[in-house]
Amino acid sequence: MASKRLFVALKFSEDFAKSLDPWNKKLRKTADKKETFLRWTHPENYHVSLVFLGETPDEQIPAIEQRLVETAQNHSPFSLKIRGISGFPEPSHARVIYIGV
């Protein structure tokens, strides 16, 4: 049975993603000074993770997509405020750098 590793997320607007450029530049400058190799996420892939679904059978994906579309249609756009930056699993040994919202 084929499956995919899925999560549900909110995609950032292009304007919000661009507003993160100063943070991104500062992080890159710090990483360059420390000669740290990092893989950077493209701004079009920035998102707010809501829930991790894990391994999901392919045949369940269309129903999940439909429910998400129906749910999204019942909600209006909203604003987010940035509330700091950290890393996972630990800030000092981060595999993922994230911005709190």
C-alpha positions in Angstrom: 0.0 0.0 0.0 1.5 3.3 -1.1 1.5 6.2 1.4 2.9 9.7 1.8 4.2 11.5 4.9 1.8 14.4 5.3 1.2 17.5 7.5 -1.4 20.2 7.3 -0.1 23.8 7.1 -1.1 27.3 6.2 0.8 28.8 3.3 2.1 32.3 3.8 1.0 35.1 1.6 3.7 36.4 -0.7 3.8 39.7 1.2 4.3 38.0 4.5 7.0 35.7 3.2 8.8 38.8 1.8 8.5 40.5 5.2 10.7 37.8 6.6 13.6 38.7 4.3 15.4 40.8 7.0 15.4 37.8 9.4 16.5 35.4 6.7 19.4 37.7 5.7 20.5 38.0 9.3 20.5 34.2 9.8 22.4 33.6 6.6 25.0 36.2 7.6 25.5 34.5 11.0 25.7 31.1 9.4 28.2 32.3 6.9 30.4 33.8 9.6 30.4 30.5 11.5 31.0 28.5 8.2 27.9 26.5 8.9 26.4 24.6 6.0 22.6 25.0 6.0 19.9 24.2 3.5 17.6 27.2 3.1 13.9 26.9 2.4 12.6 28.9 -0.5 10.2 31.7 0.6 7.4 30.1 -1.5 7.6 27.1 0.8 7.3 29.1 4.1 4.3 27.9 6.1 2.7 27.5 9.5 2.5 23.8 10.4 -0.8 22.9 12.1 -0.7 19.2 12.4 1.5 16.3 11.4 -0.6 13.4 9.9 2.3 11.1 9.4 2.2 8.2 6.9 -1.1 8.5 5.1 -2.4 5.9 2.6 -2.7 7.4 -0.9 -6.4 6.5 -1.1 -7.2 8.6 1.9 -5.6 11.8 0.5 -8.5 13.0 -1.8 -10.9 12.8 1.2 -8.5 14.7 3.4 -8.0 17.4 0.7 -11.8 17.8 0.3 -12.3 18.2 4.0 -9.5 20.8 4.2 -11.0 22.8 1.3 -14.4 22.8 2.9 -12.9 23.9 6.2 -10.8 26.7 4.7 -13.9 28.1 2.9 -15.5 28.7 6.2 -12.7 30.9 7.5 -11.4 34.3 6.5 -7.8 35.3 6.1 -6.1 36.5 9.3 -2.9 38.2 10.4 0.1 36.8 12.2 2.6 38.5 14.4 6.2 37.3 14.7 7.1 36.2 18.2 10.8 35.3 18.2 13.0 32.7 16.6 14.3 29.4 17.8 15.5 26.0 16.6 14.5 22.4 16.8 15.3 20.0 18.5 17.5 22.5 20.4 18.4 26.1 19.5 22.1 25.3 19.9 21.9 22.2 17.7 19.0 23.1 15.4 18.1 21.0 12.4 15.2 23.3 11.8 15.1 27.1 12.5 11.6 28.4 13.0 9.9 31.7 13.7 7.2 31.7 16.3 3.9 33.3 15.4 
